[in-house]
Amino acid sequence: MAYFWVYLSAMRRKGFFFGVMFASIIAVNPALAQKNEVVDQIKEAIKAGSAKELSKHLNQTIDVTIDGKLQNYSKAQAEFVLRDFFKAHPPSDFNIIHQGSSKGGQPFAIGEYISGSDKYRVWMKIKTANKDQLIQEISFVKQ
């Protein structure tokens, strides 16, 4: 019986040790922290309906899909297109409902954009360019 308690105590210490190691790895990994920070900044820009703020996170060329119409734009053109979208459909709310990475490691985020009584599914593909996380593709699809 005493052996069981010694074993249990050792497992608790080992579990604590691995928990601390796991937390340290996540806390120190700047790529994970940067990805979450960028997605939070993107979320706030969309929530505010600010194409100007959102454009800070756009790649030099970007695929924009609005209601099934896919177009490839320069960063400056995309800012105007998104500004017009936000003007026509001002945000009531926006939330990220899922984020992750593809099997190849490319980050993505899925959100829900609400404008009045309209709801849009927002899908963003993010790529790393010169250590910056930039939106490569964004899609607003009315539900």
C-alpha positions in Angstrom: 0.0 0.0 0.0 2.9 2.4 0.8 4.3 1.7 -2.6 1.1 2.9 -4.2 1.3 6.2 -2.4 4.9 6.7 -3.4 4.0 5.9 -7.0 1.0 8.2 -6.9 3.1 11.0 -5.5 5.8 10.5 -8.2 3.1 10.6 -10.9 1.7 13.9 -9.5 5.1 15.4 -9.6 5.7 14.1 -13.1 2.3 15.4 -14.2 3.1 18.8 -12.6 6.5 18.9 -14.3 5.0 18.1 -17.8 2.3 20.6 -17.2 4.8 23.3 -16.4 6.9 22.3 -19.4 3.9 22.4 -21.8 2.8 25.8 -20.4 6.4 27.1 -20.8 6.6 26.0 -24.4 3.3 27.7 -25.3 4.2 30.8 -23.5 7.6 31.1 -25.0 6.6 30.2 -28.6 6.3 33.6 -30.3 4.6 32.1 -33.4 1.6 30.9 -31.4 1.4 34.2 -29.6 1.8 36.2 -32.8 -0.9 34.2 -34.6 -3.4 34.8 -31.8 -2.5 38.4 -31.5 -2.9 39.0 -35.3 -6.3 37.2 -35.3 -7.4 39.4 -32.4 -6.4 42.5 -34.3 -8.2 41.3 -37.4 -11.2 40.5 -35.4 -11.3 44.1 -33.9 -10.8 45.7 -37.3 -13.7 43.7 -38.8 -15.9 44.3 -35.7 -15.3 48.0 -36.1 -15.9 47.9 -39.9 -12.5 49.5 -40.5 -11.1 48.6 -43.9 -8.1 50.8 -43.1 -7.2 48.9 -40.0 -7.9 45.6 -41.7 -5.6 46.5 -44.6 -2.7 46.6 -42.2 -3.0 42.8 -42.1 -3.5 42.1 -45.8 -1.0 40.5 -48.1 0.3 42.5 -51.1 -2.2 40.5 -53.3 -5.3 39.0 -51.8 -8.3 36.9 -52.9 -11.5 38.5 -51.8 -14.8 36.6 -52.1 -18.1 38.5 -51.4 -21.3 36.6 -51.9 -19.6 34.0 -54.1 -17.8 36.4 -56.3 -14.0 35.8 -56.1 -11.6 38.5 -57.2 -7.9 38.9 -56.8 -6.9 42.4 -55.7 -3.9 44.4 -54.7 -3.8 45.4 -51.1 -5.0 49.0 -52.0 -7.8 47.7 -54.1 -8.9 45.2 -51.5 -9.1 48.0 -48.9 -11.6 49.9 -51.2 -13.6 46.8 -51.8 -13.8 46.0 -48.1 -14.6 49.6 -47.2 -17.5 49.5 -49.7 -18.7 46.1 -48.2 -18.5 47.6 -44.6 -20.4 50.7 -45.8 -23.2 48.6 -47.4 -23.3 46.1 -44.6 -22.2 47.9 -41.3 -21.2 45.5 -38.6 -23.4 44.8 -35.7 -21.1 42.1 -34.4 -18.2 39.9 -35.4 -16.7 36.8 -33.6 -14.1 34.2 -34.4 -15.8 30.9 -34.0 -12.9 28.7 -35.0 -9.2 29.0 -35.8 -6.5 26.5 -36.5 -3.9 25.4 -39.0 -4.2 23.2 -42.1 -2.2 19.9 -42.3 0.5 21.9 -44.1 0.6 24.4 -41.2 -1.2 27.3 -42.8 -3.2 29.3 -40.2 -6.9 30.0 -40.9 -9.8 31.5 -39.0 -13.6 31.3 -39.4 -15.9 33.9 -38.1 -19.5 35.1 -38.1 -20.2 38.7 -39.2 -23.5 40.1 -38.4 -25.0 43.2 -40.1 -28.5 44.0 -39.1 -30.5 40.8 -39.7 -27.9 39.5 -42.2 -25.3 36.9 -41.2 -22.1 36.2 -43.1 -19.6 33.3 -42.6 -16.1 34.8 -42.8 -13.2 32.6 -43.8 -9.6 33.8 -43.7 -6.5 32.1 -44.9 -3.4 33.6 -43.3 0.2 33.3 -44.5 3.6 34.1 -43.0 5.6 36.7 -45.0 8.8 38.1 -43.5 7.7 37.0 -40.0 4.4 38.8 -40.4 1.0 37.1 -40.4 -1.0 38.4 -43.3 -4.4 37.6 -44.7 -4.0 35.8 -48.1 -7.6 35.2 -48.7 -10.8 36.4 -47.1 -14.4 35.4 -47.9 -17.8 36.8 -46.8 -20.6 34.4 -47.6 -24.2 35.3 -46.7 -25.9 32.6 -44.7 
